[in-house]
């Protein structure tokens, strides 16, 4: 069960390490998903949804961010 979306968005905007791995941010406009601690610019709230796992993000067609590597670093 995910925490409230507004709480997760606040954690994303603050890059709060306490939320690392608890959820992933999916950005509709870019088709990318990120860790909540990603150093990339924070997307507008209306464009962000949250998923509980990498598998959920991938199943919905989002691709991993190339800055924070939420699915693990490529070899």
C-alpha positions in Angstrom: 0.0 0.0 0.0 1.4 3.4 -1.0 1.4 6.4 1.2 -0.8 9.4 0.2 0.2 10.8 -3.3 0.6 14.4 -1.9 3.1 13.1 0.7 5.0 11.2 -1.9 5.1 14.3 -4.2 6.5 16.3 -1.2 9.1 13.7 -0.7 10.0 13.8 -4.4 10.3 17.6 -4.4 12.5 17.5 -1.3 14.4 14.4 -2.6 13.9 12.9 0.9 16.1 9.8 1.3 13.7 8.4 3.9 11.4 7.5 1.0 14.0 5.7 -1.1 12.6 2.5 -2.5 9.1 3.0 -1.0 7.6 4.2 -4.3 8.6 5.4 -7.8 7.4 8.5 -9.6 6.0 8.1 -13.1 5.9 11.2 -15.2 3.2 11.1 -17.9 4.7 13.8 -20.1 8.1 12.1 -20.5 7.2 8.5 -20.1 9.9 8.1 -17.5 9.9 6.8 -14.0 12.4 7.8 -11.2 13.4 7.2 -7.7 12.0 9.8 -5.3 15.5 11.0 -4.7 16.3 11.6 -8.4 18.4 14.8 -9.0 16.4 15.6 -12.1 14.1 18.6 -12.1 10.8 17.8 -10.4 7.8 17.5 -12.7 4.6 19.3 -12.2 2.3 17.6 -9.7 -0.4 17.0 -12.3 2.0 15.0 -14.5 3.2 12.7 -11.7 1.7 9.4 -10.4 3.3 6.9 -8.1 3.8 3.2 -8.3 5.0 0.7 -5.6 7.6 -1.2 -7.7 9.8 -1.0 -10.8 7.7 -3.9 -12.3 4.5 -1.8 -12.0 6.2 1.1 -13.7 7.5 -1.0 -16.6 4.1 -2.8 -16.9 2.5 0.6 -17.5 4.9 1.5 -20.3 7.3 3.8 -18.4 11.0 3.6 -19.0 13.7 4.0 -16.4 15.4 7.4 -15.8 19.0 7.7 -17.0 20.0 9.9 -14.1 18.8 7.9 -11.1 18.7 4.3 -12.6 15.6 3.1 -10.7 15.8 -0.3 -12.4 19.6 -0.7 -11.6 22.6 0.5 -13.5 23.0 -1.0 -17.0 26.2 -3.1 -17.4 
